[in-house]
Amino acid sequence: MNTLNSRIFPLLALSSALLLSTAVLAAEDKKPEAAPAAPTAIPVKPVAASQPAFTVPDPVAVVNGTPIPKATFNQYAQRMSGRVKTDTPEASKALVDQLVMEELLVQEAKKQKLTDDPEIKQQLAMVERSLLASTVVRRMLSESAPSEDAIKKEYETAVAAMKGKEYKAAHILVDSEDKAKEIVAELKKDGSKFAELAKAKSSDSSAANGGDLGWFTPSMMVPPFAQAVAKMEKGKFSEEPVQTPFGWHVILLEDTRDATPPSLDELKPQIQQMLQSKLVNDYLEKLKSGAKIEVTEIQVSAAKPTAPEAAKEEKK
C-alpha cells in the first residue's frame, strides 16, 4: 500500500468513530417536546408513563447481500454505553446507519484488495495479539479477583505503616549558617517575631505566610528537617540551625498530633489496583517459568558518520 493509502486508512477509522458519536448524540437531541398538560380542577394521582418497547431485528441491515447481525449491533452499542445513549429507537437507528456506512467502506476495502496488503496484515496481526493477550489477563482477573479479606488485610498493613505523628511548623530559610545564627539570636530576644522575621529574611516561598508550612508527616520532608522536627518541643524554635540541601533552616514547631490514616473506602480502589497488578505479575511469572524462551541478542554496530562528517574527515 502506498503512503497515501496508509494515511487514509486510519483516518477513515477515526472519522467513523467520530461520525458514530455525532450521529447518536444528534438522534438523542431530536426527541419531540411534550405538550403542556391542560389544567384541571381536580387533583389526579400521577401515573408513571410506560416506556415504549422496541425490538432490535436480526440482522439489523443487509448491505449488498451481506447481513449486519444483531450481535454486531449489540457489541457496538455496548462499546458506546456510558458516552451516549443507545437504548432508544432514534439512537439505535443512528447506530444502524453508521454500521451500514462502515460495511460499505469494508466492502470497498475488499474490492481494493486491502486485505492482501502486507502492511494491513501486519496491523491486523498486532491488533489480534493485543486483543488475545488482554482478554487472557481480563479473564484471569475476573476469576481471581482480590477478596474482601485480602483487601482488608492489605489496608491494615498500610495503616500500620502510616502510624506516627503529624507536625505543624514554620521555618525561616537562609543561604548561610551565620545568617541563621543571627536569626536565632533575634528570636532569643523576642520569640514572637518569628513570622515577621520569616517575611523579611526567608528565601522560601512560605515567607509570605510567615514561614508557615502547615501540617505534614516526616516522609514529606527531607530527612535532616524531619529528624530535627521530631526532636523538638512544641512551641519552641530550633536554637541550632538545621542544614538541608536547600540551605539553613530555623524551625518553629507549633503543634503535633497523631497521624490519621485514610478510611478503607478511600484506599480501596488503590489497594484493588495494587493487588490486581500483583496477580498479573505473578501470573506472567508462572507462564514464563513453564515456558522455553530463547532470546536472540540484538547486535548494535557503531553509527556510520553522516555525509558532512565524512567530508570533514577526508579533508583532514
C-alpha positions, 0 to 999 in steps of 0.5 A: 500500500502506498503512503497515501493509502496508509494515511487514509486508512486510519483516518477513515477509522477515526472519522467513523468513530467520530461520525458514530458519536455525532450521529447518536448524540444528534438522534438523542437531541431530536426527541419531540417536546411534550405538550403542556398538560391542560389544567384541571380542577381536580387533583389526579394521582400521577401515573408513571408513563410506560416506556415504549418497547422496541425490538432490535431485528436480526440482522439489523441491515443487509448491505449488498447481500451481506447481513449486519447481525444483531450481535454486531449491533449489540457489541457496538452499542455496548462499546458506546454505553456510558458516552451516549445513549443507545437504548432508544429507537432514534439512537439505535437507528443512528447506530444502524446507519453508521454500521451500514456506512462502515460495511460499505467502506469494508466492502470497498476495502475488499474490492481494493484488495486491502486485505492482501496488503502486507502492511494491513496484515501486519496491523491486523496481526498486532491488533489480534495479539493485543486483543488475545493477550488482554482478554487472557489477563481480563479473564484471569482477573475476573476469576481471581479477583482480590477478596474482601479479606485480602483487601482488608488485610492489605489496608491494615498493613498500610495503616500500620505503616502510616502510624506516627505523628503529624507536625505543624511548623514554620521555618525561616530559610537562609543561604548561610549558617551565620545568617541563621545564627543571627536569626536565632539570636533575634528570636532569643530576644523576642520569640514572637517575631518569628513570622515577621522575621520569616517575611523579611529574611526567608528565601522560601516561598512560605515567607509570605505566610510567615514561614508557615508550612502547615501540617505534614508527616516526616516522609514529606520532608527531607530527612535532616528537617524531619529528624530535627522536627521530631526532636523538638518541643512544641512551641519552641524554635530550633536554637541550632540551625538545621542544614538541608540541601536547600540551605539553613533552616530555623524551625518553629514547631507549633503543634503535633498530633497523631497521624490519621490514616485514610478510611478503607473506602478511600484506599480501596480502589488503590489497594484493588489496583495494587493487588490486581497488578500483583496477580498479573505479575505473578501470573506472567511469572508462572507462564514464563517459568513453564515456558522455553524462551530463547532470546536472540541478542540484538547486535548494535554496530557503531553509527556510520558518520553522516555525509558532512562528517565524512567530508570533514574527515577526508579533508583532514 
